[in-house]
Amino acid sequence: MHLDNLVVFNANVICRSHKERVWRGDLDITLDGDKLRAVAKEIGEPLYVFHEQFIEFGAKNMIAVKEILETALWSTDPEFVSKIYSEYVDGDQRRAM
């Protein structure tokens, strides 16, 4: 494990067109970000990464898809800015404190 990397254990990946997760597992965003971007490009929509508890509990309490996506930890969407993270990693994505 790389200590400076953005790692999300038991991450949940969703996309706007699905109402539930499309993948679950441990992600090293620093190492796997380009792979996620390639998948997003292939399917034609951004991917959003959430921590485990959010998908299990938090999403059920939110109505609007936009509200859910805004609480992601990370996204392949270049316009996305995480509300959860406050430091930049790789100059363009944010890292947990």
N, CA and C atoms as an extended XYZ file, in Angstrom:
291
Properties=species:S:1:pos:R:3:atomname:S:1:resname:S:1:resid:I:1 pbc="F F F"
N         0.845       -1.177        0.000 N   MET     1
C         0.000        0.000        0.000 CA  MET     1
C         0.890        1.241        0.000 C   MET     1
N         0.461        2.225       -0.750 N   HIS     2
C         1.166        3.497       -0.819 CA  HIS     2
C         0.474        4.471        0.130 C   HIS     2
N         1.192        4.944        1.122 N   LEU     3
C         0.587        5.763        2.170 CA  LEU     3
C         0.021        7.094        1.677 C   LEU     3
N         0.554        7.628        0.598 N   ASP     4
C         0.075        8.909        0.081 CA  ASP     4
C        -1.073        8.756       -0.908 C   ASP     4
N        -1.434        7.522       -1.230 N   ASN     5
C        -2.494        7.288       -2.211 CA  ASN     5
C        -3.873        7.439       -1.606 C   ASN     5
N        -4.828        7.775       -2.463 N   LEU     6
C        -6.225        7.830       -2.055 CA  LEU     6
C        -6.798        6.422       -2.187 C   LEU     6
N        -7.063        5.798       -1.054 N   VAL     7
C        -7.575        4.424       -1.027 CA  VAL     7
C        -8.947        4.430       -0.362 C   VAL     7
N        -9.896        3.733       -0.976 N   VAL     8
C       -11.236        3.605       -0.424 CA  VAL     8
C       -11.518        2.117       -0.274 C   VAL     8
N       -11.573        1.650        0.960 N   PHE     9
C       -11.862        0.242        1.220 CA  PHE     9
C       -13.363        0.013        1.129 C   PHE     9
N       -13.749       -1.116        0.568 N   ASN    10
C       -15.165       -1.452        0.372 CA  ASN    10
C       -15.905       -0.338       -0.363 C   ASN    10
N       -15.240        0.215       -1.352 N   ALA    11
C       -15.836        1.300       -2.145 CA  ALA    11
C       -17.030        0.787       -2.943 C   ALA    11
N       -17.944        1.679       -3.194 N   ASN    12
C       -19.088        1.404       -4.054 CA  ASN    12
C       -19.004        2.345       -5.237 C   ASN    12
N       -19.110        1.802       -6.448 N   VAL    13
C       -19.058        2.598       -7.662 CA  VAL    13
C       -20.449        2.594       -8.283 C   VAL    13
N       -20.937        3.794       -8.596 N   ILE    14
C       -22.241        3.893       -9.255 CA  ILE    14
C       -22.115        4.825      -10.451 C   ILE    14
N       -23.095        4.749      -11.355 N   CYS    15
C       -23.208        5.697      -12.462 CA  CYS    15
C       -24.639        6.218      -12.474 C   CYS    15
N       -24.837        7.363      -13.089 N   ARG    16
C       -26.114        8.062      -13.034 CA  ARG    16
C       -27.280        7.209      -13.542 C   ARG    16
N       -27.062        6.393      -14.547 N   SER    17
C       -28.160        5.632      -15.141 CA  SER    17
C       -28.608        4.431      -14.307 C   SER    17
N       -27.834        4.088      -13.280 N   HIS    18
C       -28.198        2.972      -12.411 CA  HIS    18
C       -28.647        3.502      -11.052 C   HIS    18
N       -29.577        2.844      -10.455 N   LYS    19
C       -30.067        3.251       -9.138 CA  LYS    19
C       -29.366        2.490       -8.010 C   LYS    19
N       -28.439        1.610       -8.363 N   GLU    20
C       -27.682        0.854       -7.356 CA  GLU    20
C       -26.242        0.716       -7.813 C   GLU    20
N       -25.401        0.170       -6.974 N   ARG    21
C       -23.976        0.092       -7.304 CA  ARG    21
C       -23.735       -0.835       -8.497 C   ARG    21
N       -22.695       -0.492       -9.239 N   VAL    22
C       -22.290       -1.318      -10.377 CA  VAL    22
C       -21.034       -2.122      -10.057 C   VAL    22
N       -20.350       -1.747       -8.970 N   TRP    23
C       -19.163       -2.488       -8.539 CA  TRP    23
C       -18.893       -2.173       -7.080 C   TRP    23
N       -18.306       -3.164       -6.360 N   ARG    24
C       -17.931       -2.964       -4.958 CA  ARG    24
C       -16.602       -3.652       -4.691 C   ARG    24
N       -15.728       -2.959       -3.962 N   GLY    25
C       -14.434       -3.525       -3.599 CA  GLY    25
C       -13.467       -2.436       -3.181 C   GLY    25
N       -12.249       -2.829       -2.879 N   ASP    26
C       -11.221       -1.880       -2.470 CA  ASP    26
C       -10.648       -1.184       -3.710 C   ASP    26
N       -10.508        0.132       -3.627 N   LEU    27
C        -9.965        0.913       -4.740 CA  LEU    27
C        -8.813        1.784       -4.273 C   LEU    27
N        -7.751        1.762       -5.022 N   ASP    28
C        -6.678        2.733       -4.859 CA  ASP    28
C        -6.878        3.714       -6.008 C   ASP    28
N        -7.539        4.811       -5.722 N   ILE    29
C        -7.890        5.779       -6.759 CA  ILE    29
C        -6.640        6.304       -7.465 C   ILE    29
N        -5.577        6.484       -6.716 N   THR    30
C        -4.340        6.992       -7.303 CA  THR    30
C        -3.828        6.046       -8.381 C   THR    30
N        -3.911        4.738       -8.144 N   LEU    31
C        -3.447        3.746       -9.119 CA  LEU    31
C        -4.522        3.366      -10.137 C   LEU    31
N        -5.775        3.333       -9.724 N   ASP    32
C        -6.860        2.836      -10.568 CA  ASP    32
C        -7.690        3.925      -11.245 C   ASP    32
N        -7.402        5.182      -10.967 N   GLY    33
C        -8.189        6.278      -11.521 CA  GLY    33
C        -8.247        6.272      -13.037 C   GLY    33
N        -7.124        6.004      -13.700 N   ASP    34
C        -7.118        5.981      -15.167 CA  ASP    34
C        -7.974        4.838      -15.704 C   ASP    34
N        -7.973        3.714      -15.014 N   LYS    35
C        -8.814        2.584      -15.436 CA  LYS    35
C       -10.287        2.938      -15.293 C   LYS    35
N       -10.629        3.605      -14.189 N   LEU    36
C       -12.019        4.033      -13.989 CA  LEU    36
C       -12.429        5.052      -15.055 C   LEU    36
N       -11.524        5.960      -15.396 N   ARG    37
C       -11.822        6.942      -16.439 CA  ARG    37
C       -12.048        6.253      -17.790 C   ARG    37
N       -11.260        5.209      -18.084 N   ALA    38
C       -11.421        4.469      -19.339 CA  ALA    38
C       -12.780        3.771      -19.394 C   ALA    38
N       -13.194        3.183      -18.279 N   VAL    39
C       -14.512        2.536      -18.222 CA  VAL    39
C       -15.615        3.578      -18.418 C   VAL    39
N       -15.480        4.712      -17.743 N   ALA    40
C       -16.476        5.776      -17.865 CA  ALA    40
C       -16.587        6.258      -19.312 C   ALA    40
N       -15.461        6.389      -19.973 N   LYS    41
C       -15.468        6.813      -21.376 CA  LYS    41
C       -16.167        5.767      -22.241 C   LYS    41
N       -15.894        4.516      -21.963 N   GLU    42
C       -16.511        3.438      -22.751 CA  GLU    42
C       -18.032        3.378      -22.567 C   GLU    42
N       -18.511        3.582      -21.350 N   ILE    43
C       -19.961        3.509      -21.113 CA  ILE    43
C       -20.655        4.851      -21.384 C   ILE    43
N       -19.868        5.901      -21.561 N   GLY    44
C       -20.427        7.195      -21.928 CA  GLY    44
C       -21.011        8.002      -20.792 C   GLY    44
N       -20.604        7.714      -19.567 N   GLU    45
C       -21.070        8.515      -18.426 CA  GLU    45
C       -20.090        8.378      -17.266 C   GLU    45
N       -20.067        9.391      -16.384 N   PRO    46
C       -19.123        9.368      -15.270 CA  PRO    46
C       -19.429        8.270      -14.254 C   PRO    46
N       -18.380        7.830      -13.585 N   LEU    47
C       -18.500        6.915      -12.455 CA  LEU    47
C       -18.280        7.712      -11.178 C   LEU    47
N       -18.955        7.317      -10.116 N   TYR    48
C       -18.843        7.984       -8.818 CA  TYR    48
C       -18.482        6.950       -7.770 C   TYR    48
N       -17.533        7.296       -6.904 N   VAL    49
C       -17.062        6.382       -5.858 CA  VAL    49
C       -17.565        6.866       -4.503 C   VAL    49
N       -18.152        5.946       -3.758 N   PHE    50
C       -18.687        6.218       -2.429 CA  PHE    50
C       -18.069        5.263       -1.419 C   PHE    50
N       -18.052        5.677       -0.164 N   HIS    51
C       -17.616        4.757        0.887 CA  HIS    51
C       -18.734        3.750        1.141 C   HIS    51
N       -18.406        2.675        1.796 N   GLU    52
C       -19.326        1.548        2.003 CA  GLU    52
C       -20.635        1.948        2.669 C   GLU    52
N       -20.581        2.680        3.747 N   GLN    53
C       -21.776        2.995        4.508 CA  GLN    53
C       -22.751        3.878        3.739 C   GLN    53
N       -22.249        4.724        2.862 N   PHE    54
C       -23.156        5.625        2.167 CA  PHE    54
C       -24.179        4.865        1.336 C   PHE    54
N       -23.733        3.951        0.530 N   ILE    55
C       -24.651        3.218       -0.336 CA  ILE    55
C       -25.602        2.358        0.488 C   ILE    55
N       -25.102        1.788        1.575 N   GLU    56
C       -25.945        0.924        2.391 CA  GLU    56
C       -27.009        1.704        3.154 C   GLU    56
N       -26.656        2.911        3.632 N   PHE    57
C       -27.564        3.647        4.505 CA  PHE    57
C       -27.923        5.037        3.989 C   PHE    57
N       -26.946        5.819        3.571 N   GLY    58
C       -27.172        7.210        3.212 CA  GLY    58
C       -28.037        7.412        1.995 C   GLY    58
N       -27.815        6.645        0.942 N   ALA    59
C       -28.549        6.855       -0.303 CA  ALA    59
C       -30.038        6.611       -0.137 C   ALA    59
N       -30.410        5.744        0.758 N   LYS    60
C       -31.820        5.441        0.971 CA  LYS    60
C       -32.591        6.639        1.514 C   LYS    60
N       -31.882        7.584        2.129 N   ASN    61
C       -32.520        8.753        2.717 CA  ASN    61
C       -32.545        9.958        1.776 C   ASN    61
N       -31.972        9.825        0.605 N   MET    62
C       -31.932       10.925       -0.352 CA  MET    62
C       -32.862       10.625       -1.518 C   MET    62
N       -33.496       11.665       -2.012 N   ILE    63
C       -34.461       11.478       -3.092 CA  ILE    63
C       -33.835       11.781       -4.455 C   ILE    63
N       -33.171       12.889       -4.583 N   ALA    64
C       -32.648       13.326       -5.874 CA  ALA    64
C       -31.316       12.666       -6.201 C   ALA    64
N       -31.188       12.159       -7.423 N   VAL    65
C       -29.941       11.543       -7.871 CA  VAL    65
C       -28.799       12.549       -7.782 C   VAL    65
N       -29.063       13.798       -8.174 N   LYS    66
C       -28.026       14.838       -8.105 CA  LYS    66
C       -27.506       14.996       -6.684 C   LYS    66
N       -28.400       14.974       -5.708 N   GLU    67
C       -27.997       15.095       -4.308 CA  GLU    67
C       -27.101       13.934       -3.901 C   GLU    67
N       -27.415       12.754       -4.370 N   ILE    68
C       -26.605       11.575       -4.058 CA  ILE    68
C       -25.224       11.709       -4.684 C   ILE    68
N       -25.155       12.052       -5.969 N   LEU    69
C       -23.879       12.126       -6.670 CA  LEU    69
C       -22.969       13.201       -6.093 C   LEU    69
N       -23.545       14.279       -5.588 N   GLU    70
C       -22.732       15.360       -5.010 CA  GLU    70
C       -22.005       14.933       -3.743 C   GLU    70
N       -22.413       13.836       -3.136 N   THR    71
C       -21.764       13.376       -1.905 CA  THR    71
C       -20.731       12.273       -2.160 C   THR    71
N       -20.398       12.039       -3.412 N   ALA    72
C       -19.381       11.029       -3.744 CA  ALA    72
C       -18.016       11.445       -3.198 C   ALA    72
N       -17.166       10.463       -2.983 N   LEU    73
C       -15.796       10.723       -2.549 CA  LEU    73
C       -14.918       11.136       -3.728 C   LEU    73
N       -15.207       10.581       -4.899 N   TRP    74
C       -14.381       10.799       -6.090 CA  TRP    74
C       -15.228       10.489       -7.310 C   TRP    74
N       -14.875       11.086       -8.445 N   SER    75
C       -15.601       10.814       -9.684 CA  SER    75
C       -14.685       10.950      -10.884 C   SER    75
N       -15.052       10.271      -11.958 N   THR    76
C       -14.337       10.420      -13.226 CA  THR    76
C       -14.761       11.693      -13.948 C   THR    76
N       -15.805       12.342      -13.490 N   ASP    77
C       -16.291       13.585      -14.080 CA  ASP    77
C       -15.281       14.699      -13.806 C   ASP    77
N       -14.698       15.295      -14.846 N   PRO    78
C       -13.683       16.338      -14.625 CA  PRO    78
C       -14.233       17.586      -13.941 C   PRO    78
N       -15.537       17.789      -13.968 N   GLU    79
C       -16.161       18.941      -13.317 CA  GLU    79
C       -16.469       18.689      -11.841 C   GLU    79
N       -16.335       17.446      -11.409 N   PHE    80
C       -16.705       17.063      -10.042 CA  PHE    80
C       -15.686       17.573       -9.029 C   PHE    80
N       -16.178       18.131       -7.938 N   VAL    81
C       -15.337       18.515       -6.802 CA  VAL    81
C       -15.975       17.895       -5.562 C   VAL    81
N       -15.229       17.043       -4.891 N   SER    82
C       -15.755       16.356       -3.720 CA  SER    82
C       -15.987       17.313       -2.564 C   SER    82
N       -17.136       17.187       -1.929 N   LYS    83
C       -17.420       17.954       -0.717 CA  LYS    83
C       -16.764       17.305        0.492 C   LYS    83
N       -16.330       16.060        0.341 N   ILE    84
C       -15.753       15.285        1.443 CA  ILE    84
C       -14.251       15.557        1.575 C   ILE    84
N       -13.564       15.772        0.462 N   TYR    85
C       -12.112       15.907        0.470 CA  TYR    85
C       -11.675       17.354        0.377 C   TYR    85
N       -10.529       17.658        0.990 N   SER    86
C       -10.087       19.049        1.003 CA  SER    86
C        -8.663       19.280        0.524 C   SER    86
N        -7.909       18.230        0.215 N   GLU    87
C        -6.554       18.404       -0.301 CA  GLU    87
C        -6.471       17.763       -1.684 C   GLU    87
N        -5.702       18.337       -2.595 N   TYR    88
C        -5.567       17.790       -3.942 CA  TYR    88
C        -4.561       16.646       -3.983 C   TYR    88
N        -4.897       15.661       -4.803 N   VAL    89
C        -4.004       14.552       -5.126 CA  VAL    89
C        -3.811       14.592       -6.631 C   VAL    89
N        -2.607       14.402       -7.085 N   ASP    90
C        -2.302       14.415       -8.519 CA  ASP    90
C        -2.738       15.721       -9.177 C   ASP    90
N        -2.887       16.781       -8.402 N   GLY    91
C        -3.196       18.085       -8.942 CA  GLY    91
C        -4.623       18.301       -9.412 C   GLY    91
N        -5.453       17.238       -9.469 N   ASP    92
C        -6.802       17.461       -9.967 CA  ASP    92
C        -7.886       16.767       -9.165 C   ASP    92
N        -7.558       15.890       -8.287 N   GLN    93
C        -8.569       15.226       -7.468 CA  GLN    93
C        -8.261       15.488       -6.006 C   GLN    93
N        -9.239       15.345       -5.161 N   ARG    94
C        -9.072       15.676       -3.752 CA  ARG    94
C        -8.818       14.448       -2.904 C   ARG    94
N        -8.095       14.648       -1.822 N   ARG    95
C        -7.659       13.552       -0.963 CA  ARG    95
C        -8.211       13.727        0.446 C   ARG    95
N        -8.538       12.611        1.079 N   ALA    96
C        -9.058       12.658        2.442 CA  ALA    96
C        -7.999       13.153        3.408 C   ALA    96
N        -8.438       13.879        4.378 N   MET    97
C        -7.510       14.346        5.408 CA  MET    97
C        -7.372       13.288        6.482 C   MET    97
